[in-house]
């Protein structure tokens, strides 16, 4: 299982641990990923996604999964999130 957020594409970063003696050793900064169920209001069902905590706050701020995916750019979304976005768009066009 990769350590990449399915909604934002946020992944591990690299940097250094710097000791008091200024010795540098490589380290990885991992994103705070959580397995969550997000509910789509349009589709009326929930989806299990592996999402960073920052993305979860953004989803809440924008008003839910549907609103977040409507404004999200395609390249940063996972294949699963892209399929959800297409299904929501399709359901919205059929309703209109």
C-alpha positions in Angstrom: 0.0 0.0 0.0 1.6 3.3 -1.1 1.9 6.2 1.2 0.1 8.7 -1.1 -3.1 10.6 -0.4 -5.8 9.6 -2.8 -7.4 13.1 -3.0 -4.4 15.4 -2.9 -1.5 13.3 -4.2 0.5 14.2 -1.1 3.4 11.7 -0.5 6.5 11.3 1.5 9.2 14.0 1.5 12.9 13.6 2.2 15.1 15.6 4.4 17.8 15.4 7.1 17.9 14.7 10.8 20.5 17.2 12.1 22.2 16.4 15.4 23.6 18.9 17.9 27.0 18.2 16.4 25.6 19.1 12.9 25.7 15.5 11.7 23.2 14.9 8.9 21.4 11.6 8.2 18.6 11.1 5.6 15.1 10.7 6.8 11.5 10.6 5.4 8.6 12.8 6.3 5.5 10.6 5.9 2.0 12.2 5.4 -0.6 11.6 8.1 -2.8 9.1 6.2 -6.1 7.8 7.6 -8.4 5.2 6.2 -11.8 6.9 6.1 -15.3 6.5 4.7 -16.5 9.5 2.9 -20.2 9.8 1.8 -21.2 11.2 -1.6 -24.5 13.2 -1.3 -25.2 12.8 -5.0 -24.6 9.1 -5.3 -26.0 8.3 -1.9 -23.2 5.9 -0.9 -19.9 5.9 1.0 -16.4 5.3 -0.3 -13.3 4.0 1.6 -10.3 6.2 0.8 -6.8 6.6 2.2 -6.7 10.3 2.8 -4.2 12.7 4.5 -5.5 14.6 7.6 -5.0 17.9 5.7 -7.2 16.7 2.8 -9.8 15.5 5.3 -10.0 19.0 6.7 -10.2 20.5 3.2 -13.1 18.1 2.3 -14.9 19.3 5.4 -14.2 23.0 4.6 -15.5 22.8 1.1 -18.7 21.1 2.1 -18.2 17.4 1.5 -16.8 14.9 -1.0 -18.8 16.1 -3.9 -17.8 19.7 -3.6 -14.1 18.8 -3.1 -14.0 16.5 -6.2 -15.8 19.2 -8.3 -12.9 21.6 -7.7 -10.0 19.0 -7.6 -7.6 18.7 -10.5 -7.3 15.4 -12.3 -3.6 14.7 -12.1 -3.5 14.8 -8.3 -6.4 12.4 -7.8 -6.0 8.6 -7.7 -7.7 6.3 -10.2 -10.4 5.5 -7.6 -11.0 9.1 -6.8 -11.2 10.0 -10.6 -13.8 7.3 -11.1 -15.9 8.7 -8.2 -15.6 12.2 -9.7 -16.8 10.9 -13.1 -19.7 9.1 -11.5 -20.7 12.2 -9.6 -20.5 14.4 -12.7 -22.5 11.8 -14.7 -25.2 11.7 -12.0 -25.4 15.5 -11.9 -25.9 15.7 -15.7 -28.6 13.1 -15.6 -30.4 14.9 -12.9 -30.4 18.2 -14.7 
